Amino acid sequence: MKAYAAVDLGASSGRVMLGVLGADSLALREIYRFTNAPVTVGGRLLWDVQRLFAETLSGLRRIVEIVRREDLELCGIGVDSWGVDYGLVTTDGVLRPHVGHHRGVDTSDAILANRGVTPSDAYARTGVLDQSINTAFQLMADIRAGRHERGDSILLIPDLWVYLLTSTIGAELTIASTTQLLDRGTDDWSAELIERHGLSGLHFPALQRPGTLAGVTSSAVTDKIGASAPIPVYRVAGHDTASALAIAEPAASGEVTTGLVSSGSWSLVGLALDAPVLTEDARLAGFTNELGAYGQSLFVHNLNGMWILQECLRVWGEEDDGAINLESLLRDARQGRSAERVFDVGDKRLLAPGDMPARIVAMCAEVQRPEPRSRADVVRALLESLASAYATALDSAQRITGRSIHSVRIVGGGSRNRLLCQLTADRTRLRVIAGPREASSLGNVAVQIVGSGARATLADVYAIFEADAGGYAIYLPSPPTHQQPIGIATSPEDHQ
């Protein structure tokens, strides 16, 4: 029995999962979970890297104990996370303090305007949209603020964790594809874009494909987690979206395929293709192209996601001085009636922490949706707006790529939200397949299994998991009514 540890770092929580591979079985279980909340230092929103890595080691320590107790062989560790954010490591191997948080980005218009490349040209090369959270823009802001020195290595979050585990500097392709600095023609760093952004003084490590062995745990880490010998560490599909959507087969031109929704703190909606779509039409429609595991090109629209609901729960919890019963809220929300108008979940006002319920109420008024009068009404309005955004993005993906969608697959935490899944089926008028819910961790483990040679392909791994874990939840569209909302109504402002 071979065991694999998946470190899955989400924007609001982290998990350490254990995958156990048998001859004809693959079991995945959560071993350790920890919160991931930003900290503010000097008015700047940051990731608490020291605490998060300490929590990671606590989870791995528990994995080692379980593996020893159950007489398993621990064959690997892999790390996936959100995109765009990074740490800077000095030439002496020291991580610079203050790893920035993308929700706290305050990139000036001057930085965005004076980088020596147009948005259209950048998209044609990288397939990534201009957004203030992009790694390229964050690095420009760091340089302007003097937060780096020449020769510093840029390590995106999964690469940073691999470095902290192994002391090995490197970079992985799927997470690099989120930076707007990767040339999709060569799938390598673009020296020209790096120069035009004024980043030539930084070190961009050599890129490696998912499944590459990065190294083994350092002696210090091996001791801290209680292992008797160093453990192999793999560069998995480091971007959690790439891990979550590793289950999808890439579709060639003209093929019928499955629409994809990775529903977590962020929602990524689109298709798995055999090549990127770098057209101006795709850029203007708001799609980005990111690398997936083993040759996929993920053509996705990036939307705010369940983080909006999490922020509502945080605000209500502070008001009530206690935890909020989400299941009760969702049950009440299911009793509500659909409204014809929905708000834009891509609105910039929904990016930063704050009084999210009040923002939702205000945005409902702006699009002439009936004002939410209860917390359940707020939840209903949010989930209807998310589902409508999913439907709109999938419709655009079909139009731009020429692929036809026969069903929708929702993976990640949102696949457990029955109301969201049903609303998505209703608004797309397509069958929705919900699951796997731990998609990013499963993809993480699957890439390790293939990388270690225990199975030949990802398809082999997923076939074993599906047979072992059982089926997925299926949602069919409800009969249409005169209240069935169509599309998405945005507020007058031109939102990103």
Summary of the structure (lengths in Angstrom):
residues: 496
radius of gyration: 21.8
end to end distance: 48.0
largest distance: 65.7
contacts: 1792
relative contact order: 0.13
helix: 38%
strand: 24%
